Each structure stands twice: as C-alpha cells, then as structure tokens.
C-alpha cells in the first residue's frame, strides 16, 4: 500500500521499538527483564539495535557492541531479530488501515502516515479518526502493541510526525492549520529529516529550535547548506508537507 503525496492533512501512527515489542509479545516472560534486540547480521561485529526500558536504565544503548552492553548489564537477554515476522506484522497493520483511508504510507516498520483529507464528514473529527484507526489495529495486532502506539495529526507528514513523536500513549497530539507554525517553533532542530551533519552544524551556530531557524534568511541558509537549508526552512514554516 502506498500513498499519494498530495494529501495535506495527515495522521501519523508511531510505535517506538516496534520490532522489540513484537518479540516481547511472543515472549511475555521477558517483559519485566533487561532485553536487547541484536542488529541484523550484516557483519561479524554484532551491535545492539533496540533495548527495553530496564536495559536502558542499566546503560545499554542502541549501537553498542555486545560485549560493552553485557558488561553494563550482566543479566541482559539478547534476542536475534526476525525480519520476516516484523514485515508480516507491519503489512497486516497497513492493510487494515486502508479501511479508514486509501492513502496509507509506511515509513519504516512501526510508523505509518495516513492521508485524512475529507474524512471528517465520514469519520468525525481527528480524535475520532484516531480512535477508529486504533480500533482497526486492535482487530489484527496484539493489544500491548496498539496500546503503546502514539498518534499525531497535523497539516503535512512532517507536522504529523513531530506531533506523534511528542505524543504519549493514549494522549494524541492534534495540531490545527492555524497552530502549526507555533507548534513547530519549539521543536528541536534534530526533528528535521535532514542529514545529521547539517543539524549538528546548525546547533553549533546556536540554532537549536525550528523557531530560531524560521527567523534566518533563506538565501543565507542555501548558501551555507544548499538544498538541505532550503528544505529545513520550508519544514520549519510548515510550507513543506
């Protein structure tokens, strides 16, 4: 299922550490222990991919080599990834969401954008659309996964993603067209979907929020960062969806 890029109003559903959560559903006895999901086998030096909350509290972080992670948490349980299982679960979720809208765009496992322009007449206001989306997911996905899903609605995919990232489970963030710029203003530069080198350079220049970026001249940004600078400014103003 793929989306049209023309939809303005978007709903983002995001389930952090989607793959690890699927593993914990399969092995619920591990839910209260320190668990880490290994990175897919790409080379002989395995690293940590995703970590449980308890493992994180022990100092285990994504990207660490296994020996370092185990030294920080000797009770750590390491799990091998099962990409076929994750893909099947993600595909099932995408398929059922087309009952709400035909405009469904995955953005990696565990994150999906829904185009919801014109749905208010059929499905009610955004909060009811979110409830409908979650009820559809409950039909095909384990309840713990759906309960942990974060939801955000805003004009454009970027705004919807930032809204979902700032939401909590059961507390969606809904941003109106008129409130988009003020909502984005307080968001960190790191939320921009640009090269991390560019965002780090902006931070070194003292530009830490999208509101600060918004006040910079476009010509200066383009001169410093090329097309990334132009795009970053457009996202910060809500003009790029």
PASEBA-1860 file (N, C-alpha, C; in nm, 3 decimals):
! residues 241
1> XXXXXXXX> 0.086/-0.118/0.000/0.000/0.000/0.000/0.089/0.123/0.000 ~ 0.061/0.214/-0.087/0.141/0.336/-0.093/0.050/0.458/-0.102 ~ 0.102/0.572/-0.061/0.021/0.691/-0.055/0.048/0.786/-0.169 ~ -0.050/0.870/-0.195/-0.028/0.986/-0.280/0.041/1.091/-0.197 ~ 0.127/1.171/-0.259/0.196/1.277/-0.185/0.116/1.406/-0.179 ~ -0.009/1.404/-0.227/-0.085/1.527/-0.237/-0.171/1.554/-0.114 ~ -0.183/1.459/-0.023/-0.267/1.479/0.094/-0.204/1.581/0.188 ~ -0.284/1.677/0.233/-0.233/1.781/0.322/-0.250/1.742/0.469
9> XXXXXXXX> -0.371/1.702/0.509/-0.394/1.667/0.648/-0.350/1.522/0.669 ~ -0.264/1.501/0.768/-0.205/1.369/0.786/-0.219/1.322/0.931 ~ -0.233/1.193/0.945/-0.230/1.126/1.074/-0.108/1.034/1.076 ~ -0.024/1.050/1.176/0.092/0.963/1.192/0.069/0.872/1.313 ~ 0.084/0.743/1.291/0.081/0.645/1.398/0.223/0.591/1.414 ~ 0.274/0.593/1.536/0.413/0.553/1.559/0.421/0.462/1.680 ~ 0.485/0.349/1.660/0.509/0.256/1.769/0.659/0.241/1.787 ~ 0.718/0.312/1.885/0.863/0.302/1.906/0.906/0.158/1.937
17> XXXXXXXX> 1.026/0.124/1.895/1.083/-0.011/1.913/0.981/-0.119/1.876 ~ 0.922/-0.101/1.760/0.819/-0.192/1.709/0.867/-0.337/1.711 ~ 0.987/-0.361/1.661/1.037/-0.498/1.650/1.059/-0.563/1.786 ~ 1.118/-0.487/1.878/1.140/-0.543/2.012/1.007/-0.571/2.082 ~ 0.910/-0.483/2.064/0.779/-0.504/2.125/0.713/-0.632/2.071 ~ 0.731/-0.657/1.943/0.678/-0.782/1.886/0.742/-0.904/1.952 ~ 0.872/-0.895/1.978/0.940/-1.006/2.044/0.888/-1.026/2.186 ~ 0.859/-0.918/2.256/0.810/-0.929/2.392/0.668/-0.983/2.396
25> XXXXXXXX> 0.592/-0.959/2.289/0.459/-1.020/2.280/0.473/-1.171/2.266 ~ 0.572/-1.215/2.188/0.595/-1.358/2.171/0.650/-1.423/2.298 ~ 0.727/-1.346/2.376/0.788/-1.399/2.498/0.756/-1.306/2.615 ~ 0.631/-1.304/2.661/0.590/-1.208/2.764/0.665/-1.222/2.896 ~ 0.725/-1.339/2.919/0.801/-1.357/3.043/0.923/-1.266/3.049 ~ 0.965/-1.211/2.933/1.080/-1.122/2.928/1.043/-0.976/2.950 ~ 0.915/-0.947/2.960/0.869/-0.808/2.961/0.924/-0.728/3.078 ~ 0.950/-0.792/3.189/0.999/-0.721/3.308/1.148/-0.744/3.331
33> XXXXXXXX> 1.217/-0.784/3.227/1.360/-0.809/3.238/1.437/-0.714/3.146 ~ 1.568/-0.722/3.151/1.653/-0.641/3.063/1.673/-0.717/2.932 ~ 1.624/-0.658/2.824/1.626/-0.726/2.694/1.683/-0.633/2.589 ~ 1.758/-0.691/2.496/1.807/-0.614/2.382/1.792/-0.697/2.255 ~ 1.752/-0.631/2.150/1.741/-0.695/2.019/1.869/-0.666/1.942 ~ 1.932/-0.771/1.892/2.056/-0.754/1.817/2.029/-0.696/1.680 ~ 2.127/-0.625/1.627/2.115/-0.572/1.491/2.115/-0.689/1.393 ~ 2.048/-0.671/1.277/2.051/-0.778/1.177/2.194/-0.814/1.139
41> XXXXXXXX> 2.216/-0.939/1.101/2.352/-0.985/1.071/2.404/-0.920/0.943 ~ 2.488/-0.820/0.958/2.549/-0.754/0.843/2.700/-0.775/0.841 ~ 2.756/-0.801/0.957/2.899/-0.831/0.967/2.922/-0.913/1.093 ~ 3.045/-0.947/1.119/3.076/-1.032/1.233/3.070/-0.957/1.366 ~ 3.075/-0.826/1.361/3.074/-0.748/1.485/2.930/-0.704/1.514 ~ 2.862/-0.782/1.597/2.722/-0.754/1.625/2.708/-0.636/1.721 ~ 2.604/-0.560/1.699/2.575/-0.446/1.785/2.430/-0.454/1.833 ~ 2.399/-0.368/1.930/2.265/-0.361/1.985/2.177/-0.275/1.895
49> XXXXXXXX> 2.057/-0.323/1.868/1.964/-0.250/1.781/1.858/-0.176/1.863 ~ 1.785/-0.249/1.947/1.680/-0.189/2.029/1.691/-0.244/2.171 ~ 1.651/-0.163/2.268/1.665/-0.206/2.408/1.536/-0.181/2.484 ~ 1.512/-0.265/2.585/1.397/-0.246/2.671/1.424/-0.132/2.769 ~ 1.319/-0.087/2.835/1.333/0.023/2.931/1.427/-0.014/3.045 ~ 1.415/-0.135/3.095/1.501/-0.179/3.205/1.648/-0.186/3.162 ~ 1.672/-0.233/3.039/1.808/-0.239/2.988/1.864/-0.097/2.970 ~ 1.780/-0.007/2.924/1.823/0.133/2.905/1.865/0.194/3.039
57> XXXXXXXX> 1.790/0.164/3.142/1.823/0.217/3.275/1.957/0.164/3.324 ~ 2.000/0.049/3.272/2.130/-0.009/3.310/2.244/0.046/3.226 ~ 2.213/0.134/3.131/2.317/0.195/3.049/2.332/0.136/2.910 ~ 2.250/0.036/2.877/2.258/-0.026/2.745/2.194/0.068/2.643 ~ 2.263/0.087/2.529/2.217/0.180/2.427/2.224/0.117/2.288 ~ 2.134/0.156/2.198/2.146/0.111/2.059/2.281/0.152/2.001 ~ 2.340/0.061/1.924/2.468/0.089/1.862/2.588/0.037/1.940 ~ 2.568/0.002/2.067/2.678/-0.053/2.145/2.714/-0.192/2.093
65> XXXXXXXX> 2.843/-0.227/2.103/2.880/-0.364/2.072/2.832/-0.454/2.186 ~ 2.814/-0.580/2.155/2.754/-0.672/2.251/2.834/-0.681/2.380 ~ 2.966/-0.690/2.370/3.047/-0.705/2.491/3.031/-0.586/2.585 ~ 3.020/-0.467/2.529/3.001/-0.347/2.612/2.865/-0.351/2.680 ~ 2.762/-0.389/2.604/2.627/-0.394/2.661/2.619/-0.495/2.775 ~ 2.679/-0.613/2.756/2.674/-0.717/2.858/2.754/-0.675/2.982 ~ 2.862/-0.601/2.961/2.940/-0.555/3.076/2.861/-0.455/3.161 ~ 2.773/-0.382/3.098/2.690/-0.284/3.170/2.571/-0.350/3.237
73> XXXXXXXX> 2.525/-0.461/3.179/2.406/-0.530/3.232/2.428/-0.680/3.218 ~ 2.478/-0.741/3.321/2.515/-0.883/3.312/2.393/-0.974/3.298 ~ 2.275/-0.925/3.333/2.153/-1.006/3.321/2.082/-0.984/3.187 ~ 2.149/-0.917/3.095/2.087/-0.880/2.968/2.055/-1.004/2.885 ~ 1.931/-1.011/2.834/1.891/-1.116/2.741/1.901/-1.062/2.599 ~ 1.975/-1.132/2.516/1.996/-1.089/2.378/1.907/-1.172/2.284 ~ 1.837/-1.104/2.197/1.745/-1.170/2.104/1.790/-1.150/1.960 ~ 1.780/-1.256/1.882/1.807/-1.247/1.739/1.686/-1.186/1.668
81> XXXXXXXX> 1.707/-1.098/1.572/1.594/-1.038/1.500/1.528/-1.138/1.406 ~ 1.400/-1.115/1.379/1.321/-1.200/1.290/1.251/-1.110/1.188 ~ 1.325/-1.061/1.087/1.269/-0.962/0.994/1.141/-1.008/0.925 ~ 1.130/-1.136/0.891/1.010/-1.184/0.823/0.887/-1.168/0.912 ~ 0.902/-1.193/1.039/0.792/-1.177/1.135/0.753/-1.030/1.146 ~ 0.851/-0.941/1.152/0.823/-0.798/1.165/0.754/-0.745/1.039 ~ 0.803/-0.788/0.923/0.743/-0.742/0.798/0.598/-0.788/0.785 ~ 0.571/-0.911/0.824/0.435/-0.963/0.815/0.341/-0.883/0.906
89> XXXXXXXX> 0.388/-0.853/1.027/0.305/-0.777/1.121/0.279/-0.636/1.068 ~ 0.382/-0.574/1.011/0.367/-0.439/0.957/0.272/-0.438/0.838 ~ 0.284/-0.536/0.750/0.196/-0.544/0.633/0.050/-0.561/0.674 ~ 0.027/-0.642/0.775/-0.110/-0.662/0.823/-0.169/-0.533/0.877 ~ -0.088/-0.458/0.950/-0.134/-0.330/1.003/-0.167/-0.233/0.890 ~ -0.082/-0.226/0.790/-0.106/-0.136/0.678/-0.235/-0.172/0.605 ~ -0.255/-0.300/0.585/-0.372/-0.345/0.510/-0.502/-0.307/0.581 ~ -0.508/-0.326/0.712/-0.633/-0.298/0.783/-0.660/-0.149/0.789
97> XXXXXXXX> -0.556/-0.066/0.788/-0.575/0.079/0.795/-0.638/0.136/0.668 ~ -0.633/0.061/0.559/-0.698/0.109/0.435/-0.850/0.110/0.449 ~ -0.903/0.049/0.555/-1.046/0.059/0.580/-1.085/0.199/0.628 ~ -0.987/0.273/0.679/-1.012/0.411/0.721/-0.988/0.508/0.606 ~ -0.879/0.488/0.532/-0.842/0.575/0.421/-0.758/0.496/0.322 ~ -0.776/0.525/0.192/-0.691/0.455/0.094/-0.550/0.510/0.088 ~ -0.527/0.623/0.154/-0.396/0.687/0.147/-0.315/0.645/0.269 ~ -0.234/0.542/0.251/-0.155/0.484/0.360/-0.011/0.473/0.314
105> XXXXXXXX> 0.080/0.532/0.391/0.222/0.532/0.353/0.309/0.485/0.469 ~ 0.372/0.370/0.457/0.464/0.327/0.562/0.592/0.409/0.558 ~ 0.649/0.429/0.676/0.777/0.500/0.686/0.867/0.418/0.777 ~ 0.897/0.297/0.732/0.970/0.204/0.817/0.871/0.128/0.904 ~ 0.911/0.013/0.954/0.821/-0.063/1.041/0.785/0.018/1.166 ~ 0.659/0.014/1.204/0.617/0.080/1.326/0.579/0.226/1.309 ~ 0.591/0.280/1.188/0.548/0.418/1.166/0.474/0.425/1.033 ~ 0.357/0.489/1.035/0.277/0.497/0.914/0.205/0.631/0.908
113> XXXXXXXX> 0.192/0.685/0.789/0.119/0.808/0.766/-0.011/0.777/0.694 ~ -0.118/0.841/0.739/-0.249/0.826/0.675/-0.294/0.962/0.624 ~ -0.333/0.968/0.498/-0.392/1.090/0.445/-0.537/1.097/0.486 ~ -0.577/1.201/0.557/-0.712/1.206/0.613/-0.791/1.326/0.564 ~ -0.749/1.388/0.453/-0.827/1.498/0.397/-0.968/1.450/0.366 ~ -1.068/1.525/0.408/-1.206/1.493/0.375/-1.270/1.384/0.457 ~ -1.197/1.328/0.556/-1.253/1.218/0.633/-1.349/1.263/0.742 ~ -1.348/1.392/0.775/-1.428/1.439/0.888/-1.577/1.411/0.867
121> XXXXXXXX> -1.623/1.424/0.744/-1.765/1.401/0.716/-1.804/1.256/0.741 ~ -1.711/1.164/0.712/-1.741/1.021/0.727/-1.705/0.966/0.864 ~ -1.592/1.014/0.920/-1.539/0.952/1.042/-1.533/1.045/1.162 ~ -1.582/1.168/1.145/-1.580/1.260/1.257/-1.450/1.338/1.266 ~ -1.431/1.417/1.370/-1.311/1.499/1.388/-1.187/1.412/1.410 ~ -1.067/1.473/1.408/-0.942/1.394/1.418/-0.935/1.298/1.535 ~ -0.984/1.338/1.652/-0.974/1.246/1.766/-1.056/1.120/1.742 ~ -1.168/1.131/1.673/-1.247/1.013/1.642/-1.181/0.930/1.531
129> XXXXXXXX> -1.113/0.997/1.439/-1.039/0.925/1.335/-0.925/0.844/1.397 ~ -0.859/0.901/1.496/-0.753/0.827/1.567/-0.811/0.705/1.637 ~ -0.924/0.725/1.705/-0.988/0.613/1.773/-1.025/0.503/1.673 ~ -1.074/0.543/1.557/-1.111/0.446/1.455/-0.988/0.371/1.406 ~ -0.878/0.442/1.382/-0.754/0.377/1.336/-0.705/0.276/1.439 ~ -0.708/0.314/1.566/-0.660/0.223/1.670/-0.752/0.102/1.686 ~ -0.882/0.125/1.670/-0.975/0.011/1.681/-0.952/-0.088/1.567 ~ -0.915/-0.038/1.449/-0.882/-0.127/1.338/-0.757/-0.207/1.370
137> XXXXXXXX> -0.656/-0.141/1.429/-0.533/-0.211/1.464/-0.558/-0.318/1.570 ~ -0.650/-0.290/1.663/-0.681/-0.389/1.767/-0.737/-0.518/1.706 ~ -0.794/-0.509/1.586/-0.850/-0.627/1.521/-0.742/-0.725/1.474 ~ -0.622/-0.672/1.445/-0.520/-0.756/1.382/-0.388/-0.761/1.459 ~ -0.371/-0.677/1.558/-0.242/-0.668/1.628/-0.261/-0.693/1.778 ~ -0.157/-0.744/1.844/-0.166/-0.766/1.988/-0.199/-0.637/2.063 ~ -0.284/-0.648/2.161/-0.329/-0.530/2.235/-0.214/-0.447/2.294 ~ -0.108/-0.510/2.350/0.000/-0.428/2.406/0.067/-0.338/2.302
145> XXXXXXXX> 0.076/-0.385/2.178/0.136/-0.303/2.073/0.050/-0.182/2.044 ~ -0.079/-0.207/2.025/-0.170/-0.097/1.989/-0.178/0.003/2.103 ~ -0.181/-0.046/2.226/-0.192/0.043/2.342/-0.071/0.136/2.353 ~ 0.043/0.092/2.303/0.166/0.173/2.311/0.183/0.267/2.193 ~ 0.092/0.264/2.098/0.105/0.346/1.977/0.082/0.493/2.009 ~ 0.164/0.577/1.949/0.149/0.722/1.964/0.089/0.779/1.836 ~ 0.006/0.881/1.851/-0.065/0.935/1.735/-0.054/1.087/1.730 ~ -0.035/1.139/1.609/-0.032/1.283/1.589/-0.101/1.320/1.459
153> XXXXXXXX> -0.176/1.428/1.461/-0.244/1.481/1.343/-0.198/1.623/1.321 ~ -0.166/1.656/1.197/-0.122/1.792/1.164/-0.130/1.810/1.013 ~ -0.121/1.933/0.967/-0.110/1.957/0.823/0.027/1.909/0.774 ~ 0.029/1.809/0.688/0.154/1.758/0.632/0.216/1.647/0.714 ~ 0.294/1.563/0.646/0.356/1.447/0.712/0.458/1.489/0.817 ~ 0.536/1.594/0.788/0.637/1.633/0.886/0.571/1.679/1.015 ~ 0.470/1.764/1.004/0.399/1.810/1.123/0.335/1.695/1.199 ~ 0.276/1.600/1.125/0.212/1.485/1.189/0.315/1.399/1.261
161> XXXXXXXX> 0.434/1.383/1.199/0.539/1.304/1.263/0.587/1.370/1.392 ~ 0.611/1.500/1.388/0.657/1.570/1.508/0.550/1.563/1.617 ~ 0.423/1.573/1.576/0.314/1.562/1.672/0.313/1.424/1.737 ~ 0.327/1.319/1.656/0.327/1.183/1.710/0.447/1.160/1.802 ~ 0.563/1.215/1.764/0.683/1.197/1.844/0.672/1.266/1.980 ~ 0.590/1.371/1.987/0.572/1.442/2.113/0.451/1.392/2.192 ~ 0.376/1.298/2.133/0.258/1.244/2.199/0.297/1.134/2.298 ~ 0.201/1.095/2.380/0.216/0.982/2.469/0.109/0.879/2.436
169> XXXXXXXX> 0.130/0.758/2.477/0.030/0.654/2.453/-0.104/0.696/2.515 ~ -0.208/0.693/2.434/-0.340/0.733/2.484/-0.363/0.882/2.487 ~ -0.262/0.960/2.450/-0.275/1.107/2.450/-0.225/1.162/2.317 ~ -0.306/1.153/2.214/-0.263/1.203/2.083/-0.245/1.354/2.084 ~ -0.161/1.400/1.992/-0.139/1.544/1.974/-0.201/1.583/1.840 ~ -0.293/1.680/1.844/-0.362/1.726/1.724/-0.330/1.872/1.703 ~ -0.274/1.903/1.586/-0.230/2.040/1.555/-0.315/2.093/1.441 ~ -0.372/2.210/1.461/-0.455/2.271/1.358/-0.369/2.344/1.256
177> XXXXXXXX> -0.428/2.379/1.144/-0.358/2.456/1.042/-0.308/2.588/1.098 ~ -0.393/2.657/1.175/-0.355/2.787/1.229/-0.249/2.776/1.339 ~ -0.240/2.660/1.404/-0.144/2.645/1.513/-0.016/2.576/1.474 ~ 0.000/2.543/1.344/0.115/2.462/1.302/0.248/2.533/1.326 ~ 0.260/2.658/1.282/0.389/2.728/1.293/0.431/2.744/1.439 ~ 0.335/2.781/1.524/0.371/2.799/1.666/0.406/2.664/1.730 ~ 0.341/2.557/1.688/0.374/2.424/1.740/0.515/2.384/1.698 ~ 0.548/2.406/1.571/0.680/2.368/1.522/0.792/2.453/1.583
185> XXXXXXXX> 0.759/2.576/1.621/0.862/2.670/1.667/0.944/2.616/1.783 ~ 0.881/2.540/1.872/0.952/2.490/1.991/1.021/2.355/1.967 ~ 1.005/2.299/1.849/1.061/2.167/1.821/1.212/2.177/1.796 ~ 1.290/2.078/1.838/1.435/2.084/1.820/1.475/2.065/1.674 ~ 1.589/2.118/1.641/1.644/2.103/1.506/1.660/1.955/1.470 ~ 1.687/1.874/1.569/1.708/1.731/1.544/1.585/1.661/1.489 ~ 1.468/1.725/1.498/1.346/1.663/1.445/1.337/1.674/1.293 ~ 1.422/1.755/1.231/1.419/1.771/1.086/1.470/1.645/1.017
193> XXXXXXXX> 1.405/1.604/0.907/1.452/1.487/0.831/1.563/1.524/0.733 ~ 1.673/1.576/0.788/1.788/1.616/0.706/1.911/1.545/0.757 ~ 2.020/1.557/0.682/2.147/1.495/0.721/2.186/1.543/0.861 ~ 2.223/1.450/0.948/2.259/1.485/1.086/2.377/1.582/1.092 ~ 2.463/1.577/0.992/2.576/1.671/0.988/2.525/1.814/0.979 ~ 2.421/1.835/0.897/2.362/1.968/0.883/2.299/2.014/1.014 ~ 2.222/1.926/1.077/2.158/1.966/1.203/2.261/1.994/1.311 ~ 2.370/1.918/1.315/2.476/1.944/1.413/2.543/2.078/1.386
201> XXXXXXXX> 2.564/2.112/1.259/2.624/2.241/1.226/2.532/2.355/1.267 ~ 2.402/2.337/1.246/2.307/2.441/1.287/2.310/2.460/1.439 ~ 2.318/2.350/1.511/2.323/2.360/1.657/2.450/2.430/1.704 ~ 2.561/2.404/1.636/2.686/2.472/1.673/2.678/2.622/1.646 ~ 2.591/2.660/1.552/2.570/2.803/1.524/2.469/2.866/1.619 ~ 2.420/2.786/1.714/2.324/2.839/1.812/2.180/2.824/1.770 ~ 2.154/2.755/1.660/2.018/2.735/1.611/1.971/2.600/1.665 ~ 1.889/2.604/1.768/1.851/2.480/1.835/1.703/2.444/1.816
209> XXXXXXXX> 1.621/2.540/1.776/1.479/2.511/1.756/1.437/2.555/1.615 ~ 1.324/2.502/1.571/1.273/2.539/1.439/1.230/2.685/1.436 ~ 1.188/2.737/1.550/1.152/2.879/1.556/1.273/2.968/1.529 ~ 1.389/2.932/1.584/1.511/3.009/1.557/1.551/2.996/1.411 ~ 1.534/2.878/1.355/1.566/2.857/1.214/1.475/2.940/1.125 ~ 1.349/2.947/1.162/1.249/3.019/1.085/1.287/3.165/1.063 ~ 1.362/3.222/1.158/1.396/3.364/1.150/1.518/3.393/1.061 ~ 1.582/3.289/1.011/1.700/3.309/0.927/1.661/3.333/0.781
217> XXXXXXXX> 1.737/3.414/0.708/1.708/3.438/0.566/1.732/3.312/0.483 ~ 1.644/3.287/0.390/1.657/3.168/0.307/1.788/3.168/0.228 ~ 1.827/3.284/0.175/1.949/3.291/0.095/2.072/3.251/0.177 ~ 2.076/3.290/0.303/2.189/3.255/0.389/2.192/3.104/0.415 ~ 2.075/3.046/0.437/2.070/2.902/0.461/2.111/2.822/0.338 ~ 2.065/2.867/0.222/2.101/2.797/0.099/2.250/2.810/0.072 ~ 2.305/2.929/0.100/2.449/2.950/0.080/2.532/2.858/0.169 ~ 2.483/2.834/0.290/2.558/2.751/0.386/2.534/2.601/0.367
225> XXXXXXXX> 2.408/2.566/0.337/2.370/2.424/0.342/2.307/2.371/0.214 ~ 2.298/2.454/0.112/2.241/2.408/-0.014/2.094/2.374/-0.001 ~ 2.051/2.270/-0.071/1.909/2.233/-0.073/1.860/2.188/0.065 ~ 1.949/2.130/0.146/1.910/2.094/0.283/1.865/2.217/0.361 ~ 1.934/2.329/0.340/1.897/2.452/0.409/1.761/2.502/0.364 ~ 1.735/2.496/0.235/1.605/2.540/0.182/1.492/2.451/0.236 ~ 1.517/2.319/0.234/1.414/2.227/0.282/1.389/2.243/0.432 ~ 1.497/2.262/0.507/1.482/2.278/0.652/1.396/2.399/0.684
233> XXXXXXXX> 1.418/2.508/0.613/1.339/2.628/0.636/1.193/2.603/0.600 ~ 1.169/2.533/0.490/1.033/2.503/0.447/0.960/2.416/0.550 ~ 1.031/2.317/0.606/0.968/2.234/0.710/0.938/2.316/0.835 ~ 1.028/2.406/0.871/1.010/2.484/0.993/0.892/2.579/0.984 ~ 0.854/2.617/0.860/0.742/2.709/0.841/0.613/2.635/0.806 ~ 0.621/2.504/0.791/0.503/2.427/0.755/0.467/2.434/0.609 ~ 0.553/2.498/0.529/0.522/2.509/0.385/0.560/2.386/0.308 ~ 0.647/2.301/0.366/0.680/2.174/0.303/0.612/2.064/0.382
241> X> 0.530/1.985/0.317/0.449/1.888/0.389/0.512/1.750/0.387
END
